[in-house]
Amino acid sequence: MRLDYLNIKSSMIIVPIRDGDNIDRALKKFKRKFEKTGVIRELRARQAYIKPSERRREEIKRAIYIQKLQQKEE
């Protein structure tokens, strides 16, 4: 797939590594930054078309669920 097709900025993720840093820690930082970009989430969402009405319904369900969780905390 082409990056311009997905409307993804073609910027690189940079993880600075200092002398003596563990490579596992750097990999963990990279994975966290990559997750925040949302690329994988967007690719999975584009695999199947979701009607706008269904998308809205899911957003409303999610909002209701979050609101109930917040009310339980209070």
N, C-alpha and C positions, 0 to 999 in steps of 0.2 A: 504494500500500500504506500501511496505517496503521502508525504507529510502535509503538503498543501491541500490535499483532498480532505484531510481531517481537520483542517483549520488549527493545526498545532504549531505553536511557535517553535522554530528550529534552533532553540538555544540549548547549550550544553549544561548539564548539571556538574558543578565543580565541587569537589570535596577536598579541602586542603588537608594534607597530612604532614604532621610535624615529625621531626626525628624521634624515633623511639615509640611512635604511636602504633598501636595494634592494628593490623590490617582488617581484623574482624570488626573493630569499632568503626573504621572508615566505611566498610561495606554496609554496616547497619545505618550509618548516617546517609549513605547514598540511597538505600532502599527507602528510608523515611522521606527524603526529598522527592524521590521519584513518585512515591505514593501521593504526596501532596499535589503533584502536577495533575493528577486525575486522568492520565492517558489511558490506563488500563480500564478504568471505569467507563470512560467514553467509548472505547472500542467495544466493550461488551454491550453497552447500551445501543450501539449502532448495528449490532448483528441482527436485530429483529426490529421491525417498525412497531411503534406503540402509538396508538391513536391519541390525539390530544386530550380527549375526554377521559381515557384511561389513565393518562399521565396525571391529569388534575385530580382524579379520584385517589390515586396512590399518594399524591402530595397531601391531600386532605387527611387521609388515613394516618400518614406519618406525623402530621401536625397534631392530630388528636392524641396519638400515642405519646408523643413528647410532652404534650400539655398535661396528660394524666400523670406521667412520671414526675413532672415538676410539682404538681399539686400534692403528690404523695410525700415529697421531700419536705414540704412546708408544714 
